[in-house]
Amino acid sequence: MGFFRRQEERMAVHYLTWQYQKMNIPVPMLAELELQAKKIVDEAHRIGAERGRNVMGIIKELVEDFKKSRTYEKK
């Protein structure tokens, strides 16, 4: 795994953690956060390759979508 990919995944972990805290939802264990971040970054790269968009912007959108789906699961 390259340097930039690791940085994207770390940023996604931090962003996910912040979103969980913001929503007052218990933050999962680090291993679960890393797995979620990896899936988000993979999806962002796939979308970026298809649409020619900025990967970081896509990651933020995917985390927002993930956050919405987690909110509905908790209710």
C-alpha positions in Angstrom: 0.0 0.0 0.0 1.3 3.4 -1.0 1.9 6.4 1.2 -1.0 8.4 -0.2 -3.4 5.5 0.2 -2.4 5.1 3.9 -3.0 8.8 4.4 -6.4 8.7 2.7 -7.4 5.7 5.0 -6.1 7.5 8.1 -8.0 10.7 7.1 -11.2 8.5 6.6 -10.7 6.9 10.1 -10.4 10.4 11.7 -13.4 11.7 9.7 -15.5 8.6 10.7 -14.5 9.0 14.3 -15.5 12.6 14.3 -18.9 11.8 12.6 -19.6 9.1 15.3 -18.8 11.5 18.1 -20.8 14.3 16.5 -23.8 12.0 16.3 -23.3 10.7 19.9 -22.9 7.1 18.7 -20.3 4.9 20.4 -17.1 4.9 18.3 -16.3 1.3 17.1 -13.0 -0.3 17.8 -10.0 0.9 15.7 -10.0 -2.4 13.6 -13.6 -1.8 12.6 -13.0 1.9 11.8 -10.0 0.9 9.7 -12.1 -1.7 7.8 -14.9 0.9 7.2 -12.2 3.5 6.1 -10.7 1.0 3.7 -14.1 0.3 2.1 -14.8 4.0 1.8 -11.4 4.7 0.2 -11.7 1.8 -2.2 -15.2 3.0 -3.3 -13.9 6.6 -3.6 -11.1 5.5 -5.9 -13.5 3.4 -8.0 -15.9 6.4 -8.4 -13.0 8.8 -9.0 -11.6 6.5 -11.8 -15.1 6.3 -13.4 -16.0 10.0 -13.1 -12.7 11.7 -13.0 -13.5 13.4 -9.7 -11.4 14.4 -6.6 -11.0 11.3 -4.3 -11.0 13.4 -1.1 -14.4 15.0 -2.0 -15.8 11.5 -2.8 -14.5 10.1 0.5 -16.4 12.9 2.4 -19.6 12.1 0.4 -19.3 8.4 1.1 -18.8 9.0 4.8 -21.9 11.2 4.8 -23.9 8.4 3.1 -22.5 5.9 5.6 -23.5 8.1 8.5 -27.0 8.4 7.1 -27.3 4.6 6.8 -26.0 4.0 10.3 -28.6 6.5 11.7 -31.4 4.6 10.1 -30.1 1.3 11.5 -30.0 2.7 15.0 -33.7 3.6 15.1 
